[in-house]
Amino acid sequence: MTDKPNLLFLMTDQHRWDALGCVRPEVSTPNLDALAARGIHFDQAVCQNPQCVASRYSLTTGLYPSQVGVRNNNQAIHHDQDLPVPTIFQRLQQAGYLTIGCGKTHWYMGQFDGRDTLPAVRSTRGFDWRYLGRMAGGNESEPGAVYYSDEAPEQMSWMKEYELKVGPRSGGESFAGYMGRTSPFSGDGMREHWLTTKAIESLRRAQNRDQPWHVYLSFDYPHAPLAVPREFEDLYCLDEIPDVSRPPPDLHRHYNMWHSDEIVDSWRALPEREQRQIWKRYFALCSYVDAQFGRILTYLHETGQEENTLVVFTSDHGESLGERDRFSKYSLYDASVRVPLIVAGHGVPPQARGTKDSRPAELVDLVPTFLEAAGERIPDELPGESLLGPSYRLGSYAEFHSHGYDEILWAPNLMWRTTDWKLILFYPGNLDVLRRNPNLIQGELYDLRHDPDEYINLYDHPNVRDIQHKLTRDLLVQLSINASHFPRHASYSYNRPRS
């Protein structure tokens, strides 16, 4: 038998860093809490870009978004030969792993509006077996994949109709999508349950292979629209959901954020009890995905594979649920840019199990972590560091160029975050305007110890000038290092706007 450990990568979409029972007691996530109890919970982790496509390209390649060349949801690298580095799944495949992909990657590899041509053979980017919780075809189709729509057409049809009702151009992130509804299907009739079943069935198929396995199990939830199985919604009582903290009425709305006026106006008009209903359904979906993760973790325990498996859980970015009167991601504030991150099982030192680690951690650390666990060399050009070893990072970096599906890139918004402080530098305009007016760059500086809601901008306060200068210098060093290797020859083209 092989001496390499197995690798399990659990992932959600738009999961707040604090939507875990081990952080907020009102959230029911017993399986992820148990995972944290036998592993390391990195409670200061951040994503590299607070939107889906850019973040997922970053975390699966181990490069920052500007190094990859994908900076928002409207960009994609369509051909493998244009990837600056292999994905982690390709690297593990080359290292002898059986790679099993169950669920969302959000790579957008297809043909868009005639601006690109499909390769002769569509790529799986490193998966041997592939299961997708979507309809066959479209810009996320992959060769040889099994689709949820083929095996559960009724449930898939209902979900597509519901998404159309809440706003086809919003990706579910409309006010109706956040108000949500109770699903007509129980949890075991929905796609996350199906994906988990496929993952477990795949492990049974792989049981007699003399080959280590890597399973990627990735869900769309708790991303809106919030369609919740009733049994998970019934776990929560509205009266036990805390009210959302209110920003000061004179809070300055900085450019480092995007919001929908339609959602904000509707949110402000809601009574507090109905505002809590949104949080209730969001937490209920966190409980639903936790239950699915519990199924595969239980399977590993019952089959004696628990200790020989490294398990990593995280999300691509966070979610604002009314803080600053805004929703969704698309900002560098903590609700949007921080993510849950747990590492447990094989490779975690016994003395570190059950601990909370508050060092700076980033999603680009996942590729080095998996490579170290697999006994593979970590390439020097990767900016991350393994979460299984010591950390030399002084802070955490993130970038944000424009929300969602904008055709024009804004000037970059850049973040440098330590445990105690956060610096954000931004310019309210696009790249062409920035070239002509570089002296108009603005900044935000927050004391996270005393102002965790990030309401008081200290950027121009004379008493913290030294801190501002140090953080700015550290950010410039980070940018210099980022630019030293990449991008190389990466080419990308714009994805089509949603229709």
C-alpha positions as CSV (number, residue, x, y, z in Angstrom):
1,M,0.0,0.0,0.0
2,T,1.1,3.6,-0.6
3,D,2.5,5.5,2.3
4,K,1.1,8.8,1.1
5,P,-1.9,10.2,3.1
6,N,-5.3,10.8,1.6
7,L,-6.5,14.4,1.2
8,L,-10.0,15.7,1.7
9,F,-10.8,19.3,0.6
10,L,-14.2,20.5,1.9
11,M,-15.4,23.8,0.5
12,T,-18.4,26.1,0.7
13,D,-19.4,29.3,-1.2
14,Q,-19.8,32.6,0.5
15,H,-19.4,31.2,4.1
16,R,-18.8,33.9,6.8
17,W,-15.7,33.3,8.9
18,D,-17.8,33.4,12.1
19,A,-20.7,31.1,10.8
20,L,-19.4,28.2,12.9
21,G,-20.6,27.0,16.2
22,C,-17.1,27.2,17.7
23,V,-17.2,31.0,17.0
24,R,-20.9,31.8,17.4
25,P,-22.8,29.6,19.7
26,E,-26.1,30.3,18.0
27,V,-24.8,28.5,14.8
28,S,-25.3,24.7,14.7
29,T,-22.3,23.2,12.9
30,P,-21.4,20.2,15.1
31,N,-19.3,18.4,12.5
32,L,-17.1,21.3,11.6
33,D,-16.8,22.1,15.3
34,A,-15.6,18.5,15.9
35,L,-13.2,18.9,13.0
36,A,-11.7,22.0,14.7
37,A,-11.5,20.2,18.0
38,R,-9.1,17.7,16.5
39,G,-7.3,20.1,14.3
40,I,-6.2,23.8,13.9
41,H,-8.7,26.6,13.5
42,F,-7.1,29.5,11.7
43,D,-9.4,32.3,13.0
44,Q,-7.7,35.2,11.1
45,A,-7.7,33.6,7.6
46,V,-8.5,35.8,4.5
47,C,-9.3,35.1,0.9
48,Q,-7.2,36.8,-1.8
49,N,-10.1,38.4,-3.7
50,P,-13.7,38.7,-2.3
51,Q,-15.5,37.2,-5.3
52,C,-15.9,33.7,-6.6
53,V,-14.0,33.2,-9.8
54,A,-10.9,35.2,-8.9
55,S,-10.7,33.6,-5.5
56,R,-11.1,30.1,-6.8
57,Y,-8.5,30.5,-9.5
58,S,-6.2,31.9,-6.8
59,L,-6.7,29.2,-4.2
60,T,-6.4,26.3,-6.7
61,T,-3.3,27.6,-8.4
62,G,-1.6,29.0,-5.2
63,L,-1.1,32.4,-6.8
64,Y,-2.5,35.8,-6.1
65,P,-5.3,37.0,-8.6
66,S,-3.0,39.4,-10.4
67,Q,-0.4,36.7,-10.8
68,V,-2.9,34.4,-12.3
69,G,-4.5,37.1,-14.5
70,V,-8.0,36.6,-13.3
71,R,-9.1,39.6,-11.2
72,N,-12.9,39.4,-11.2
73,N,-15.9,37.2,-12.1
74,N,-15.8,38.5,-15.7
75,Q,-12.5,36.9,-16.5
76,A,-11.3,33.4,-17.1
77,I,-8.4,31.4,-18.5
78,H,-10.0,29.1,-21.0
79,H,-7.1,26.9,-22.0
80,D,-4.7,24.9,-19.8
81,Q,-1.7,26.0,-21.8
82,D,-2.4,29.6,-20.6
83,L,-2.4,28.7,-16.9
84,P,0.7,30.2,-15.3
85,V,1.0,27.1,-13.1
86,P,-0.9,23.8,-12.8
87,T,-3.9,23.6,-10.5
88,I,-3.4,21.7,-7.2
89,F,-5.5,18.9,-8.7
90,Q,-3.1,18.5,-11.7
91,R,-0.1,18.6,-9.3
92,L,-1.6,15.8,-7.1
93,Q,-2.6,13.8,-10.2
94,Q,1.0,14.0,-11.3
95,A,2.1,12.9,-7.8
96,G,0.1,9.6,-8.2
97,Y,-3.2,10.6,-6.5
98,L,-6.6,9.5,-7.7
99,T,-8.4,12.9,-7.9
100,I,-12.1,13.1,-7.4
101,G,-14.0,16.4,-7.9
102,C,-17.5,16.8,-6.6
103,G,-19.1,20.2,-7.0
104,K,-18.3,23.7,-7.9
105,T,-15.0,25.0,-9.3
106,H,-16.4,28.1,-11.2
107,W,-13.6,28.1,-13.7
108,Y,-15.5,29.2,-16.8
109,M,-13.5,27.3,-19.4
110,G,-15.9,27.5,-22.3
111,Q,-16.7,29.6,-25.3
112,F,-18.1,33.1,-24.7
113,D,-19.9,35.2,-27.3
114,G,-17.6,34.0,-30.1
115,R,-14.6,35.6,-28.6
116,D,-12.8,32.4,-27.8
117,T,-12.7,28.9,-29.4
118,L,-13.1,25.7,-27.6
119,P,-10.1,23.4,-27.4
120,A,-10.5,20.1,-29.2
121,V,-10.6,18.3,-25.9
122,R,-12.2,20.0,-22.9
123,S,-10.0,19.9,-19.7
124,T,-10.9,18.6,-16.3
125,R,-7.8,20.5,-14.9
126,G,-6.7,17.5,-12.9
127,F,-9.8,15.5,-12.0
128,D,-9.9,11.7,-12.7
129,W,-13.6,11.4,-11.7
130,R,-15.9,14.4,-11.9
131,Y,-19.4,15.1,-10.5
132,L,-21.2,18.5,-11.0
133,G,-24.2,19.7,-9.2
134,R,-25.5,21.6,-12.2
135,M,-27.1,21.0,-15.6
136,A,-25.1,19.4,-18.4
137,G,-23.6,21.8,-20.9
138,G,-22.8,25.5,-20.4
139,N,-19.6,27.1,-19.5
140,E,-18.7,24.8,-16.7
141,S,-19.1,21.5,-18.6
142,E,-16.3,19.1,-18.3
143,P,-15.6,15.9,-20.2
144,G,-16.8,12.7,-18.6
145,A,-18.6,14.5,-15.8
146,V,-21.8,13.2,-14.2
147,Y,-24.4,15.9,-13.8
148,Y,-27.0,16.4,-11.0
149,S,-29.6,17.4,-13.7
150,D,-29.3,13.9,-15.3
151,E,-30.0,12.1,-12.0
152,A,-32.3,14.5,-10.3
153,P,-34.2,16.5,-13.0
154,E,-37.1,17.5,-10.8
155,Q,-35.0,19.1,-8.1
156,M,-32.7,20.8,-10.7
157,S,-35.7,22.2,-12.6
158,W,-37.2,23.6,-9.4
159,M,-33.9,25.3,-8.4
160,K,-33.5,26.8,-11.9
161,E,-37.0,28.2,-11.8
162,Y,-36.4,29.6,-8.3
163,E,-33.2,31.3,-9.4
164,L,-35.1,32.9,-12.3
165,K,-37.8,34.2,-9.8
166,V,-35.3,35.9,-7.5
167,G,-33.4,37.6,-10.4
168,P,-31.5,35.9,-13.2
169,R,-28.9,38.6,-13.4
170,S,-28.1,38.7,-9.7
171,G,-26.8,35.1,-9.3
172,G,-29.4,34.8,-6.5
173,E,-28.0,37.9,-4.7
174,S,-31.2,40.0,-4.9
175,F,-33.3,41.0,-2.0
176,A,-35.8,38.2,-2.8
177,G,-32.8,35.8,-2.9
178,Y,-31.7,36.8,0.5
179,M,-35.2,36.7,2.0
180,G,-35.1,33.2,0.7
181,R,-37.7,30.5,1.2
182,T,-38.2,27.0,2.6
183,S,-37.3,24.3,0.0
184,P,-40.0,21.9,-1.1
185,F,-37.3,19.2,-0.8
186,S,-35.8,17.7,2.3
187,G,-32.0,17.9,2.7
188,D,-31.5,14.4,1.3
189,G,-33.3,15.4,-1.9
190,M,-31.0,18.4,-2.7
191,R,-27.8,18.6,-4.7
192,E,-25.4,18.9,-1.8
193,H,-26.6,15.6,-0.5
194,W,-26.2,14.1,-4.0
195,L,-22.6,15.4,-4.3
196,T,-21.7,14.0,-0.9
197,T,-23.2,10.7,-1.9
198,K,-21.1,10.7,-5.1
199,A,-18.0,11.5,-3.0
200,I,-18.6,8.5,-0.7
201,E,-19.4,6.2,-3.5
202,S,-16.2,7.2,-5.2
203,L,-14.2,6.4,-2.0
204,R,-15.8,2.9,-2.0
205,R,-14.8,2.5,-5.7
206,A,-11.2,3.5,-4.8
207,Q,-11.0,1.2,-1.8
208,N,-9.1,-1.6,-3.6
209,R,-6.7,0.7,-5.4
210,D,-3.1,0.9,-4.3
211,Q,-3.3,4.6,-4.7
212,P,-3.9,7.6,-2.4
213,W,-6.9,9.7,-3.1
214,H,-7.8,13.4,-3.1
215,V,-11.4,14.4,-2.8
216,Y,-12.6,17.9,-3.5
217,L,-16.2,18.3,-2.2
218,S,-17.5,21.8,-2.9
219,F,-21.0,23.2,-2.4
220,D,-22.8,26.3,-3.8
221,Y,-24.4,27.0,-0.3
222,P,-24.7,29.0,1.8
223,H,-24.6,31.4,-1.2
224,A,-27.9,33.0,-2.0
225,P,-30.6,32.3,-3.0
226,L,-31.4,30.9,0.4
227,A,-33.5,27.8,-0.3
228,V,-33.5,25.9,3.0
229,P,-34.6,22.4,3.7
230,R,-37.3,22.7,6.4
231,E,-35.6,20.3,8.9
232,F,-32.6,22.7,9.0
233,E,-34.7,25.8,9.2
234,D,-36.5,24.3,12.1
235,L,-33.2,24.1,14.1
236,Y,-33.4,27.9,14.7
237,C,-35.7,30.2,16.6
238,L,-36.0,33.8,15.4
239,D,-36.0,35.1,18.9
240,E,-32.5,33.6,19.5
241,I,-30.9,35.3,16.5
242,P,-29.1,38.5,17.5
243,D,-30.0,41.8,15.8
244,V,-27.5,43.0,13.3
245,S,-25.2,45.7,14.6
246,R,-26.1,49.1,13.2
247,P,-23.5,51.4,11.6
248,P,-23.3,55.0,12.9
249,P,-25.7,57.3,10.9
250,D,-22.7,59.5,9.9
251,L,-20.6,56.5,8.7
252,H,-18.7,57.6,5.5
253,R,-19.4,55.2,2.7
254,H,-16.0,54.6,1.2
255,Y,-15.4,53.4,-2.4
256,N,-13.9,50.1,-1.1
257,M,-17.2,48.4,-1.4
258,W,-20.0,47.6,-3.8
259,H,-23.7,47.3,-2.9
260,S,-27.0,47.1,-4.6
261,D,-29.3,50.1,-3.8
262,E,-32.3,47.8,-4.3
263,I,-31.1,45.5,-1.5
264,V,-30.1,48.3,0.8
265,D,-33.4,50.2,0.5
266,S,-35.4,47.0,1.1
267,W,-33.2,45.9,4.0
268,R,-33.5,49.3,5.8
269,A,-37.3,49.1,5.5
270,L,-37.5,45.7,7.1
271,P,-38.5,45.3,10.8
272,E,-35.8,43.8,12.9
273,R,-37.6,40.5,13.2
274,E,-37.7,40.1,9.5
275,Q,-34.0,41.0,9.2
276,R,-33.3,38.2,11.6
277,Q,-35.2,35.9,9.2
278,I,-32.4,36.3,6.6
279,W,-29.7,35.4,9.2
280,K,-31.8,32.4,10.3
281,R,-32.0,31.0,6.8
282,Y,-28.3,31.7,6.2
283,F,-27.3,29.9,9.4
284,A,-29.7,27.0,8.5
285,L,-27.9,26.5,5.2
286,C,-24.6,26.5,7.1
287,S,-26.1,23.7,9.2
288,Y,-27.2,21.8,6.1
289,V,-23.7,21.8,4.5
290,D,-22.3,20.9,7.9
291,A,-24.5,17.8,7.9
292,Q,-23.2,16.8,4.5
293,F,-19.6,17.2,5.6
294,G,-20.5,15.1,8.6
295,R,-21.5,12.2,6.3
296,I,-18.2,11.9,4.6
297,L,-16.2,12.5,7.8
298,T,-18.2,9.7,9.5
299,Y,-17.4,7.4,6.5
300,L,-13.7,8.0,7.0
301,H,-14.0,7.3,10.7
302,E,-16.0,4.1,10.2
303,T,-13.6,2.8,7.5
304,G,-10.4,3.5,9.5
305,Q,-9.2,6.3,7.2
306,E,-9.6,9.2,9.5
307,E,-6.0,9.4,10.9
308,N,-4.4,8.9,7.4
309,T,-6.4,11.7,5.9
310,L,-5.6,15.4,5.9
311,V,-8.8,17.4,6.0
312,V,-9.0,21.1,5.0
313,F,-12.2,23.1,5.2
314,T,-12.6,26.6,3.9
315,S,-14.7,28.9,1.7
316,D,-13.9,31.1,-1.3
317,H,-14.9,34.4,0.5
318,G,-17.3,35.7,3.2
319,E,-20.7,37.3,3.2
320,S,-22.1,40.6,4.4
321,L,-25.6,40.2,5.9
322,G,-26.6,43.8,6.6
323,E,-23.4,45.1,8.2
324,R,-22.9,48.6,6.8
325,D,-26.4,48.1,5.3
326,R,-24.9,45.9,2.6
327,F,-25.0,42.4,1.3
328,S,-22.9,39.9,-0.7
329,K,-19.1,40.1,-0.9
330,Y,-17.2,42.7,-3.1
331,S,-15.4,44.6,-0.3
332,L,-12.3,44.3,1.7
333,Y,-14.1,44.5,5.1
334,D,-13.8,41.5,7.3
335,A,-17.3,40.2,6.7
336,S,-16.4,39.8,3.1
337,V,-12.7,39.0,3.0
338,R,-12.3,36.7,6.0
339,V,-13.0,33.0,5.7
340,P,-13.3,30.0,7.9
341,L,-10.3,27.7,7.8
342,I,-9.7,24.4,9.6
343,V,-6.9,21.9,9.0
344,A,-7.2,18.5,10.8
345,G,-5.9,15.0,10.6
346,H,-2.7,13.7,9.1
347,G,0.3,16.0,9.4
348,V,-1.2,18.1,12.2
349,P,1.2,17.8,15.2
350,P,-0.5,16.3,18.3
351,Q,0.2,19.4,20.4
352,A,-1.5,21.6,17.9
353,R,-4.8,19.6,17.8
354,G,-7.7,21.5,19.2
355,T,-6.0,24.9,19.0
356,K,-6.9,28.2,17.6
357,D,-4.2,29.8,15.5
358,S,-4.4,33.6,15.1
359,R,-1.4,34.0,12.8
360,P,-2.1,35.6,9.4
361,A,-3.3,32.9,7.0
362,E,-4.3,33.1,3.4
363,L,-6.0,30.8,0.9
364,V,-2.8,30.7,-1.2
365,D,-1.5,28.6,1.6
366,L,-3.7,25.7,0.6
367,V,-1.6,24.5,-2.3
368,P,1.7,24.4,-0.2
369,T,-0.2,22.6,2.6
370,F,-1.5,19.9,0.3
371,L,1.9,19.5,-1.4
372,E,3.7,19.2,1.9
373,A,1.2,16.6,3.2
374,A,1.7,14.6,-0.1
375,G,5.5,14.7,0.3
376,E,5.9,16.8,-2.7
377,R,8.3,19.8,-3.1
378,I,6.7,23.2,-2.7
379,P,7.8,25.4,-5.7
380,D,9.7,28.5,-4.6
381,E,7.6,30.7,-6.9
382,L,4.4,30.0,-4.9
383,P,3.7,32.9,-2.5
384,G,2.0,30.8,0.1
385,E,3.4,28.7,3.0
386,S,2.2,25.4,4.4
387,L,-0.2,25.6,7.3
388,L,1.4,22.5,8.8
389,G,4.7,24.4,9.6
390,P,5.9,27.6,11.0
391,S,4.7,31.0,9.6
392,Y,6.9,33.8,8.5
393,R,4.1,36.0,7.2
394,L,3.9,39.5,8.7
395,G,0.3,40.1,7.5
396,S,-2.3,39.1,5.0
397,Y,-2.9,40.4,1.5
398,A,-6.0,40.8,-0.7
399,E,-7.0,42.6,-3.8
400,F,-10.2,43.7,-5.3
401,H,-10.6,45.2,-8.8
402,S,-14.3,45.4,-9.6
403,H,-17.4,43.6,-8.6
404,G,-18.8,40.6,-10.3
405,Y,-19.3,41.0,-14.0
406,D,-18.1,44.5,-14.7
407,E,-16.6,44.9,-18.2
408,I,-14.1,47.6,-17.1
409,L,-11.6,47.0,-14.3
410,W,-11.6,49.5,-11.6
411,A,-8.3,50.8,-10.2
412,P,-7.2,48.1,-7.7
413,N,-8.3,48.1,-4.0
414,L,-5.5,46.6,-1.9
415,M,-5.5,45.3,1.6
416,W,-2.8,44.6,4.1
417,R,-4.1,43.1,7.4
418,T,-2.4,42.1,10.6
419,T,-4.2,40.7,13.7
420,D,-4.5,44.2,15.1
421,W,-4.7,46.5,12.1
422,K,-6.1,46.8,8.6
423,L,-4.9,49.1,5.8
424,I,-6.9,49.5,2.6
425,L,-5.6,51.7,-0.3
426,F,-7.9,52.5,-3.2
427,Y,-8.8,55.0,-5.9
428,P,-12.4,55.8,-6.9
429,G,-12.1,55.3,-10.6
430,N,-10.9,53.0,-13.3
431,L,-7.4,52.2,-14.3
432,D,-7.1,54.8,-17.1
433,V,-8.2,57.6,-14.7
434,L,-5.7,56.4,-12.1
435,R,-2.9,56.8,-14.5
436,R,-3.7,60.5,-14.9
437,N,-4.4,61.2,-11.2
438,P,-2.2,59.0,-9.0
439,N,-2.1,61.6,-6.2
440,L,-5.8,61.0,-5.4
441,I,-5.3,57.6,-3.9
442,Q,-7.4,57.2,-0.8
443,G,-7.0,55.1,2.3
444,E,-8.7,53.4,5.2
445,L,-7.0,52.3,8.4
446,Y,-8.8,50.4,11.2
447,D,-7.8,49.4,14.7
448,L,-9.3,45.9,14.7
449,R,-8.7,45.4,18.4
450,H,-11.0,48.3,19.4
451,D,-13.1,48.7,16.3
452,P,-13.8,45.2,14.9
453,D,-16.8,46.5,12.9
454,E,-14.4,48.8,11.0
455,Y,-16.4,52.0,11.5
456,I,-13.7,54.4,12.5
457,N,-11.3,55.3,9.7
458,L,-7.9,56.4,11.3
459,Y,-6.1,56.8,8.0
460,D,-5.4,60.5,8.4
461,H,-5.2,60.5,12.2
462,P,-1.8,61.9,13.3
463,N,-1.5,59.6,16.4
464,V,-1.2,56.5,14.2
465,R,0.9,57.9,11.4
466,D,3.8,55.5,12.2
467,I,1.5,52.5,11.9
468,Q,0.1,53.8,8.7
469,H,3.6,54.2,7.2
470,K,4.7,50.7,8.4
471,L,1.6,49.0,6.9
472,T,2.0,50.9,3.7
473,R,5.7,49.8,3.4
474,D,4.8,46.2,4.2
475,L,2.1,46.3,1.5
476,L,4.6,47.7,-1.1
477,V,7.0,45.0,-0.3
478,Q,4.2,42.4,-0.8
479,L,3.4,43.9,-4.2
480,S,7.0,43.8,-5.2
481,I,7.3,40.2,-4.3
482,N,4.0,39.4,-6.1
483,A,5.3,40.9,-9.3
484,S,8.6,39.1,-9.2
485,H,7.5,35.9,-10.9
486,F,4.1,36.4,-12.4
487,P,2.2,36.9,-14.6
488,R,4.3,35.2,-17.3
489,H,2.4,34.7,-20.6
490,A,-1.1,34.2,-19.1
491,S,-3.8,35.3,-21.5
492,Y,-7.4,35.6,-20.6
493,S,-10.5,37.1,-22.1
494,Y,-13.7,38.5,-20.7
495,N,-16.5,36.3,-19.8
496,R,-19.9,37.3,-21.0
497,P,-22.2,39.3,-18.6
498,R,-25.0,37.4,-17.0
499,S,-28.2,37.3,-19.0
